[in-house]
Amino acid sequence: MKKKKHKLTFQFDFNFFLLGISSSENDYHLSWEMNKVLEISLKKGADHFTKRKEIEQVFSVYTFYDEEAYLQYFLIVNKSEKGFLIEELRNIDYFLQIHGDLSDNQKQQVISSVKNIKGVSGVFKLDINTLKSKNRLIIE
């Protein structure tokens, strides 16, 4: 009897709201400011490790899970000593991922709140599907 081969394919879920943030602030200070304006409690989580061309890169991550609204927040640093998490977005210093259901109004509130943080020079709504290296944004 001929053996059947089954190919298992796996696709990541990129169903999250993604902002790019340009800021001269340190990651811990930006997370503290975001906690105040968004009324959340980002805390330093496990670092995000990736490899690019045999070079291991480490990126700081701050996380918060809002149990009442079923939202999960990740503030991810885009720059490390050995390069960028998302190479094609070198002008972005941080990414803010929000997993969960947000209305368009809530998204606009987040954008305007982050824009008002002292030291933030720009906030950009990003389309995850246009990024070549979007798999690097998957935080475990």
N, C-alpha and C positions, 0 to 999 in steps of 0.2 A: 504494500500500500504506500502511495506517495505521501510524503510528509508535507503538511501545510505550514507555511511560514506566515506568521502574523506580525505585522509591524505596529509597534506601539508608538504613537505620536503624542507629544505633550506640548501644549501651548500655554504660555503664561497668561494670566488674566491682567490685562492692562486697563481695567475699568476703575480708574481713579482720576481725581482732579489734580492737575499738576501745574504748579507755578514755578517760574524761574525768578530768582531774586538777586539783584545786584546790590551789594552792601560792603562798606568798608569795615563793618563791625566784626569782632571776633564771634565765633560760633556760639559760645556760652552767653555772650551778651545779647546777641540777636534772639536766642531762644528765650531768654529772660524777658526781653521786650515783647516778644510774640505772646508769651504767657499772659502778660498784662493786657494787651489790646484784644486778644482773642478769647480771653478768660479760659485758658487751658492750662495744663501743667506738663509741658515738655520736660523730659528728663534725659540725661545722657544714657544712651543705650549701648549695646554691643556695636563695635566698629564694623563697618562693611568692608570686606576684603574682596578684591578682584585681581585678575591677572591680565596683563596686556603685554604681548610680546615677551613672555617669560619674566616680566617684572611684576612683582606683587605690589599692589597699591592698597592703601588703607584710608578710609574716609569716615569721618565722625558722623554719627547719627543720633538724633534726639527723637524720642517717641512719646506719644500720649494716646491712651485709649479712652474715649468718652463713652462710658457704659450707658448713659441715659439716651444719647443721640445715636448710638451705634456707629460712631465715627472713629477712625484711627488716623493719627497724624504722624508724619515722618518729616523731620527737617534734616536734610542731607547736605553735607559739604561737597562742593564740586571739585575742589582743588586739594591735592595732596602734595607731598614733597616730590613725588615721582610722576606727576601728571594730573590729568583731569578724568573725572568719572565719565562725563559725556564730552568727548573731545570736540565735537562740532559746536558746542556752546561754551566756549572759553570766556565769554563776557559775563556768564552767569556764575555767581559765587555760591549760591545755595538753591536747593530744590525743596519745595514744600509739597508733599504728597498728602492728599486726604482721601482715604478709602471710606466708602459709604455713600448714602444718598444725600446729596446736597441740592437744594433748589437753585435756580439761576440767581435769585435774590440773595441767597446765602453765599454763593460764590462771589458775587459782587461785593458783599459786605467784607468777606475775607480779603479780597484784593484791596479795597479802599483802606481797611484797617492796617494792613501790612505796609501800604504806601505811606501811611502817616507816621511810621516808626522813624525816629531820628537816626540817620546813618544809612537808611535805605534809599538808594538813588533810582531804583527801577523795579517794577514788578510786572512780569509777563506771563500771561496765560499760555501754556504750551500744549500743543497737540502731540501726544505721545506717539501716535502712529507715523509721524513724519520724522522721528529720530532714528538714525541708523543703528545706534548702539543702545536702544531702549531696554534690552535685556539686562543691562548693567544697573538699571533702576529697580530691579526686583530685590527687595529687602526681606531677608528671612527672619 
